[in-house]
Structures are given as structure tokens and as C-alpha cells.
Amino acid sequence: MGLGMLMLCAAPAHAERLKDLVQIQGVRDNPLIGYGLVVGLDGTGDQTMQTPFTTQTLTNMLANLGISLNSTGSGGSSSSNMQLKNVAAVMVTATLPPFARPGEAIDVTVSSLGNAKSLRGGTLLLTPLKGADGQVYGLAQGNVAIGGAGASANGSKVQVNQLAAGRITGGAIIERSVPTQVSQAGTMQMELNEMDYDTTQRIVAAVNNAFGSGTATPLDGRTIQLRAPTDPASQVAFMAQLQNIEVRPAQAAAKVILNARTGSIVMNQMVTLQSCAVAHGNLSVIVNTTTAVSQPNAFSNGSTVAVPQSQIQLKQDNGALKLVTAGANLAEVVKALNTLGATPADLMSILQAMKAAGALRADLEII
């Protein structure tokens, strides 16, 4: 009934700090990834027969620690057949922030790679974290914190949240820093989070008004070049003042976002409607399945079987032609669409048809 999710944002745009609108080129995060083992689990680790890489990793780790496992144990069984219930293979991910220095601690996320039931109570062993260039930038280790809980017995299972992924606060130590080049020959560049020529021009005017003419120069609809001090201390003071400049961004383009997975529909305040007529009928398919028992005659050597019988009904509701009046603002658009009495799933089809007919003045984006 009506729009599944509609945000009414009809208030005029207000001034925003520059730090919320732009990013400084070169100041960025860097993703890190590693592969390791979590030990100390209470019988909830990987089933090593189905995840042989867990056993292989443990064998390699023990070999590096000076413990050699023979190809066959004292009982004649291969080391690859070890049944380890308290070990799980995991992927470890982290984000290396800009200007991070060796010795600083960052948070890491630990996610099960095999079929472990839970990582609760486990300890991540020393895991190298590598960047996209293959270099080691950090070392992770520590106790995994899990935000979920679960229990199972006699075939029944109860679980709250996710047990196969957790987090270690301050679980990695940075071993290598990434050089961050902010200024080159006394210039730096800003990039808008969203490309807009009007907003770019407003930012240039605000910066030049605060620091003097020629401080900011637009390069395109998204990039602005700044004339900045060469001294690092002066650069910090310059950036601190720059980020706190308030700019009123230009109004966004009219857009309708359709979420096909959840049925949510979100419009911004720039969406308008032209008068149009809409007819939309619901189509439903009903399948009824009943089970009949087929009983053979006496002495026929037959067997009693259950025979499913299905009945399929196709029903289409009549869709009367309804007039949708033009709407110049978001409230009027919502009121006009709600008069159709359609579900969010139907509204998705209607909005796409309106766009094709030229009655919807907005861009449609399906996510």
C-alpha cells in the first residue's frame, strides 16, 4: 500500500562543511588481507576431512616452529587425516588508514573460510596482512570477539547473529607505512564526492573568498586544484581551515532509487510528475496440491502409494484506468502515486512505465 519506503526531504539545502563534500587527493585508505588460523575453539572448528587446507596450513605452521609431522603417524595414519575440531581457517581483513606509522594498532575482521560452526572463544594466530602489491604491512593476532550466540542439541538449533565472523579491536600492528603524497610543488587537489559543476563552482568561490583569489582553480566538474603552503606545519593549518569552510551544495538531480530485493522506493525532493493515465492489474497464480492414496486391489501384488494432485488457477484482477495528476513537489508526487493503491512491487513497474512515457521527470536507478 503506497510507497514501500519514501523519504520526504523537501527542506531546502543547507550549508555543509567542505570536509563532508570533498576528499583530498592522495589521502586514502588501503585494504589489507591475510590468511591465518583460529585455535582454541570448543569443538566448533573446521571439519578437516572436508577442508584439507586447514590441515595443510597447520602442518606448515608447525614445520616453521620446528615441529615435523611424518607422512604417517605412529598409528600408520597420514597427517592429512588429522581430525582437528578446535582449529578453523580464516581470512583476516583490515584497513590501513592514511598517515599510519609502524607500531600503531588497527582493528581487524576475522571471517571463517571453511565450515566452522563458530569462532567464539578462538584466538587468531600470528597472521601477516598484505596489500595489493604483495608486501606485508601489518601483523594480526589476538582473541576474536563474536557478537552472536548459538546452541544446538538433538537436531534443534538456535542462533543469534553471525558466529562465523568476528572482530579483534587493535588486533594488528602496522609494520610498514604507505607514503602519502598530498602536495606537489605547492599544489594539491580536491575531489568532490559527487560530480556537480554548480557545486564545484560554489566551492571554488568559497575557498577564494576565504584565502584569496587564485587559491582554488577548477580543473573539471569534480576536481579542484589548490595553491597550498609547502611547509608541512603550514599545510596542516591550511587544511584545518579549509575543511571547516561552509558551502551550500547545489540541488541534486531528480532521482528515484528502486531496490528490487527489498521492494523499497526512495525519491529525492526534485522528482516531479506530469499528468498521465495508469491502468495496472494484479496477476496471481494459485497452486493447490493434495495427496491422494492409491490402494491396490486385493491379491494384485501391488503396493499402496501416495499420488500428489495439483490444481493451478490463474487470476488477473481488473485494472481500471486512473488519472494521475501532475505533481510539482515531492508531497504531491507521493499523494498522486498513493491514489493508485498499488504495492511497492507494482509501483516499480508503474514508475518504469511512467519514465518510458515521459511522465516521470527523474532518473531511475535500480539497485
C-alpha positions as CSV (number, residue, x, y, z in Angstrom):
1,M,0.0,0.0,0.0
2,G,1.7,3.1,-1.2
3,L,5.4,3.6,-1.4
4,G,7.4,0.9,0.5
5,M,9.9,3.4,1.8
6,L,9.8,7.1,0.9
7,M,12.0,9.8,2.3
8,L,10.3,13.2,2.4
9,C,13.2,15.6,2.1
10,A,11.5,18.8,0.9
11,A,13.5,21.1,3.1
12,P,15.9,23.5,1.3
13,A,19.5,22.5,1.1
14,H,21.6,23.8,4.0
15,A,25.3,24.7,4.1
16,E,27.7,21.8,4.7
17,R,31.3,21.7,5.8
18,L,33.8,21.2,3.0
19,K,35.1,18.1,4.6
20,D,31.7,16.5,4.0
21,L,31.7,17.3,0.3
22,V,35.3,16.6,-0.9
23,Q,38.3,14.4,-0.4
24,I,41.9,15.4,-0.7
25,Q,43.7,13.5,-3.5
26,G,46.3,11.1,-2.1
27,V,44.7,10.9,1.4
28,R,43.1,7.4,1.2
29,D,42.7,4.1,3.0
30,N,44.4,0.9,1.8
31,P,42.8,-2.5,2.2
32,L,44.9,-5.3,3.8
33,I,44.2,-9.1,3.7
34,G,45.7,-12.2,5.2
35,Y,45.1,-15.9,5.7
36,G,45.5,-17.5,9.1
37,L,44.3,-19.9,11.7
38,V,42.0,-19.5,14.7
39,V,42.6,-22.0,17.5
40,G,41.1,-22.7,20.9
41,L,37.6,-23.4,19.6
42,D,35.2,-25.6,21.7
43,G,34.8,-28.3,19.1
44,T,33.3,-25.8,16.6
45,G,36.2,-25.7,14.1
46,D,36.5,-26.9,10.6
47,Q,35.7,-30.4,9.6
48,T,39.2,-31.1,8.3
49,M,38.1,-34.0,6.1
50,Q,36.1,-31.5,4.1
51,T,38.5,-28.6,4.4
52,P,42.0,-30.1,3.8
53,F,43.6,-26.7,3.5
54,T,43.2,-26.3,7.3
55,T,45.3,-29.3,8.0
56,Q,47.8,-28.3,5.4
57,T,48.1,-24.8,6.9
58,L,48.6,-26.2,10.4
59,T,51.2,-28.6,9.2
60,N,53.2,-25.8,7.5
61,M,52.9,-23.6,10.6
62,L,54.2,-26.4,12.9
63,A,57.0,-27.0,10.5
64,N,58.1,-23.4,10.8
65,L,58.0,-23.8,14.5
66,G,60.4,-26.7,14.3
67,I,57.8,-29.5,14.8
68,S,57.9,-32.0,12.0
69,L,54.9,-34.3,11.2
70,N,55.8,-37.5,9.4
71,S,53.7,-38.5,6.4
72,T,52.4,-41.4,8.5
73,G,51.9,-41.2,12.2
74,S,52.7,-43.9,14.8
75,G,49.3,-45.5,14.1
76,G,50.0,-45.6,10.4
77,S,47.5,-42.8,9.6
78,S,48.5,-39.9,7.3
79,S,48.9,-36.4,8.9
80,S,46.4,-35.2,6.3
81,N,43.7,-37.3,8.1
82,M,44.1,-35.4,11.4
83,Q,40.7,-34.7,12.9
84,L,41.0,-31.2,14.3
85,K,37.9,-29.8,15.9
86,N,39.4,-26.7,17.6
87,V,41.0,-25.1,14.6
88,A,39.5,-23.0,11.8
89,A,41.0,-21.4,8.7
90,V,40.1,-17.8,8.4
91,M,40.5,-14.7,6.2
92,V,41.7,-11.6,8.0
93,T,40.9,-8.2,6.6
94,A,41.8,-4.7,7.8
95,T,42.0,-1.1,6.6
96,L,45.3,0.8,6.7
97,P,44.4,4.4,7.3
98,P,46.3,7.3,5.8
99,F,49.4,8.7,7.6
100,A,49.6,5.5,9.7
101,R,53.0,4.7,11.1
102,P,54.8,1.5,12.2
103,G,53.8,0.4,15.7
104,E,50.2,1.7,15.5
105,A,47.3,-0.7,16.2
106,I,44.4,-1.1,13.8
107,D,41.2,-3.3,14.1
108,V,40.9,-6.5,12.1
109,T,37.9,-8.6,10.9
110,V,38.2,-12.4,11.1
111,S,35.9,-14.5,8.8
112,S,35.7,-18.3,8.6
113,L,36.9,-19.7,5.3
114,G,35.8,-23.3,5.8
115,N,32.8,-24.9,7.5
116,A,33.5,-23.9,11.1
117,K,30.3,-23.6,13.2
118,S,31.5,-20.8,15.4
119,L,34.7,-18.7,16.1
120,R,33.5,-17.9,19.6
121,G,36.3,-18.1,22.2
122,G,39.0,-18.6,19.5
123,T,42.4,-17.0,19.2
124,L,43.9,-15.8,15.9
125,L,47.5,-16.9,15.5
126,L,50.1,-14.5,14.0
127,T,48.9,-13.6,10.5
128,P,50.7,-11.4,8.0
129,L,48.5,-8.8,6.4
130,K,49.4,-7.9,2.8
131,G,48.5,-5.1,0.5
132,A,47.7,-5.1,-3.2
133,D,51.4,-5.1,-4.0
134,G,52.1,-8.3,-2.0
135,Q,54.1,-6.5,0.7
136,V,53.4,-7.2,4.4
137,Y,52.1,-4.0,6.0
138,G,50.9,-5.5,9.3
139,L,50.8,-8.5,11.7
140,A,47.5,-9.6,13.3
141,Q,47.0,-11.7,16.4
142,G,44.6,-11.8,19.3
143,N,41.3,-13.1,20.8
144,V,38.3,-12.9,18.5
145,A,35.2,-11.2,19.8
146,I,31.9,-12.6,18.4
147,G,28.7,-10.6,18.7
148,G,26.4,-13.7,18.3
149,A,25.4,-16.7,20.3
150,G,24.0,-20.1,19.5
151,A,23.3,-23.6,20.8
152,S,22.2,-26.9,19.3
153,A,21.1,-30.3,20.7
154,N,19.3,-33.4,19.4
155,G,18.8,-31.8,15.9
156,S,17.5,-28.5,17.3
157,K,19.4,-25.3,16.8
158,V,19.1,-21.7,17.9
159,Q,21.4,-19.0,16.7
160,V,21.5,-15.2,17.2
161,N,23.6,-13.1,14.7
162,Q,26.6,-14.4,12.9
163,L,29.0,-16.8,14.6
164,A,31.4,-17.4,11.7
165,A,32.9,-13.8,11.7
166,G,34.3,-11.6,14.5
167,R,36.5,-8.7,15.2
168,I,39.7,-8.0,17.1
169,T,40.0,-4.4,18.4
170,G,43.5,-3.3,17.9
171,G,44.4,-6.7,16.7
172,A,47.0,-5.8,14.2
173,I,50.3,-3.9,14.5
174,I,51.4,-1.8,11.5
175,E,54.9,-2.9,10.3
176,R,55.2,-0.7,7.1
177,S,53.7,2.7,6.3
178,V,52.4,3.9,2.9
179,P,53.9,7.2,1.7
180,T,51.1,9.8,1.4
181,Q,51.8,12.5,-1.2
182,V,49.4,15.3,-0.6
183,S,51.2,18.4,-2.0
184,Q,53.3,18.5,-5.2
185,A,55.2,21.7,-6.0
186,G,53.0,23.7,-3.7
187,T,49.7,22.5,-5.2
188,M,47.2,19.9,-4.1
189,Q,43.9,18.6,-5.5
190,M,40.4,18.1,-4.0
191,E,37.8,15.8,-5.5
192,L,34.1,16.1,-4.9
193,N,32.3,13.0,-3.6
194,E,29.7,13.6,-6.3
195,M,30.4,15.3,-9.6
196,D,28.5,18.5,-10.0
197,Y,29.6,21.6,-11.9
198,D,27.5,24.0,-9.8
199,T,28.8,22.7,-6.5
200,T,32.4,22.8,-7.9
201,Q,32.0,26.5,-8.8
202,R,30.5,27.3,-5.4
203,I,33.4,25.6,-3.6
204,V,35.9,27.5,-5.7
205,A,34.2,30.8,-4.9
206,A,34.1,30.0,-1.1
207,V,37.8,29.0,-0.9
208,N,39.0,32.0,-2.9
209,N,36.8,34.2,-0.7
210,A,38.5,32.8,2.5
211,F,42.1,32.5,1.3
212,G,42.3,35.0,-1.6
213,S,41.9,35.0,-5.3
214,G,43.7,32.2,-7.2
215,T,43.8,29.8,-4.2
216,A,41.3,27.4,-5.9
217,T,41.1,26.6,-9.6
218,P,38.5,24.2,-11.1
219,L,40.0,21.6,-13.4
220,D,36.7,19.8,-14.2
221,G,33.3,19.1,-12.7
222,R,34.9,17.1,-9.9
223,T,38.5,18.2,-9.4
224,I,39.7,21.4,-7.8
225,Q,43.4,22.4,-7.7
226,L,44.6,24.3,-4.6
227,R,47.6,26.5,-4.1
228,A,48.9,25.3,-0.7
229,P,51.8,26.1,1.5
230,T,54.9,24.0,1.1
231,D,55.8,23.8,4.8
232,P,54.2,20.7,6.4
233,A,53.1,22.6,9.5
234,S,51.6,25.4,7.5
235,Q,49.8,22.7,5.4
236,V,48.1,21.3,8.4
237,A,46.8,24.7,9.5
238,F,45.7,25.4,5.9
239,M,43.8,22.1,5.7
240,A,42.2,22.6,9.1
241,Q,40.7,26.0,8.0
242,L,39.9,24.6,4.5
243,Q,37.8,21.7,5.8
244,N,35.7,23.9,8.0
245,I,34.5,26.3,5.2
246,E,30.8,26.0,4.8
247,V,29.3,25.7,1.3
248,R,25.7,25.3,0.2
249,P,25.8,22.5,-2.4
250,A,23.7,22.6,-5.5
251,Q,20.4,20.7,-5.6
252,A,20.8,17.1,-6.6
253,A,19.4,15.8,-9.9
254,A,15.9,14.3,-9.7
255,K,16.3,10.6,-9.0
256,V,14.2,7.6,-8.0
257,I,16.0,4.6,-6.4
258,L,14.3,1.2,-6.8
259,N,15.6,-1.7,-4.6
260,A,14.5,-4.8,-6.4
261,R,15.5,-7.1,-3.5
262,T,13.5,-5.4,-0.7
263,G,10.8,-3.5,-2.6
264,S,12.0,-0.1,-1.3
265,I,11.4,3.0,-3.3
266,V,13.2,6.3,-2.4
267,M,12.8,9.6,-4.2
268,N,14.5,12.9,-3.6
269,Q,12.8,16.3,-3.5
270,M,13.5,17.1,-7.1
271,V,11.2,14.4,-8.6
272,T,8.1,15.8,-10.4
273,L,5.2,14.2,-12.3
274,Q,3.3,15.1,-15.4
275,S,-0.4,14.2,-15.8
276,C,-0.9,10.6,-17.1
277,A,-3.3,7.7,-17.0
278,V,-2.4,4.4,-15.4
279,A,-4.1,1.0,-15.6
280,H,-2.4,-1.8,-13.7
281,G,-3.9,-5.2,-12.9
282,N,-2.5,-7.7,-10.4
283,L,-1.7,-11.2,-11.7
284,S,-1.8,-14.1,-9.2
285,V,-1.1,-17.8,-9.6
286,I,-2.6,-20.2,-7.1
287,V,-1.3,-23.8,-6.9
288,N,-3.2,-26.2,-4.7
289,T,-1.6,-29.7,-4.1
290,T,-3.4,-32.5,-2.4
291,T,-2.2,-36.0,-1.8
292,A,-4.4,-39.0,-2.8
293,V,-3.8,-42.5,-1.6
294,S,-3.8,-45.2,-4.3
295,Q,-4.9,-48.5,-2.8
296,P,-4.4,-51.6,-5.0
297,N,-7.0,-54.4,-5.2
298,A,-6.7,-57.5,-3.1
299,F,-4.2,-60.2,-4.3
300,S,-2.9,-57.8,-7.0
301,N,0.6,-57.8,-5.5
302,G,0.5,-54.0,-5.8
303,S,1.6,-51.5,-3.2
304,T,-0.1,-48.5,-1.6
305,V,1.3,-45.2,-2.9
306,A,0.6,-41.6,-2.3
307,V,-0.2,-39.7,-5.5
308,P,0.1,-35.9,-5.5
309,Q,-2.6,-34.0,-7.4
310,S,-2.2,-30.3,-8.2
311,Q,-4.7,-27.7,-9.4
312,I,-3.4,-24.4,-10.9
313,Q,-5.5,-21.3,-11.0
314,L,-4.5,-18.1,-12.9
315,K,-6.3,-15.0,-11.7
316,Q,-5.9,-11.5,-13.1
317,D,-7.6,-8.5,-11.4
318,N,-9.2,-5.9,-13.5
319,G,-7.2,-2.7,-13.6
320,A,-9.3,0.4,-14.0
321,L,-7.7,3.4,-15.8
322,K,-6.9,6.0,-13.2
323,L,-5.8,9.6,-13.8
324,V,-2.5,10.6,-12.0
325,T,-2.4,14.4,-11.7
326,A,0.7,16.3,-12.1
327,G,2.9,16.9,-9.1
328,A,5.3,19.8,-8.8
329,N,6.8,18.8,-5.4
330,L,7.5,15.6,-3.6
331,A,4.4,15.7,-1.4
332,E,2.2,16.0,-4.4
333,V,4.0,13.2,-6.2
334,V,3.5,10.9,-3.2
335,K,-0.1,11.7,-3.0
336,A,-0.7,11.1,-6.7
337,L,1.1,7.7,-6.6
338,N,-0.7,6.6,-3.4
339,T,-4.1,7.1,-5.1
340,L,-3.2,4.1,-7.3
341,G,-3.3,1.8,-4.3
342,A,-0.5,-0.3,-5.7
343,T,2.0,-2.3,-3.8
344,P,5.7,-1.4,-3.9
345,A,6.4,-4.2,-6.3
346,D,3.6,-2.9,-8.7
347,L,4.9,0.7,-8.2
348,M,8.3,-0.3,-9.5
349,S,6.7,-1.4,-12.8
350,I,4.4,1.7,-12.9
351,L,7.3,4.1,-12.3
352,Q,9.4,2.5,-15.1
353,A,6.4,2.8,-17.4
354,M,5.9,6.4,-16.4
355,K,9.6,7.1,-17.2
356,A,9.2,5.5,-20.6
357,A,6.1,7.6,-21.3
358,G,7.9,10.8,-20.3
359,A,5.5,11.5,-17.3
360,L,8.2,10.9,-14.6
361,R,10.8,13.7,-14.6
362,A,13.6,11.8,-12.8
363,D,16.3,9.3,-13.4
364,L,15.5,5.7,-12.4
365,E,18.2,3.7,-10.7
366,I,17.7,0.0,-9.8
367,I,20.0,-1.4,-7.0
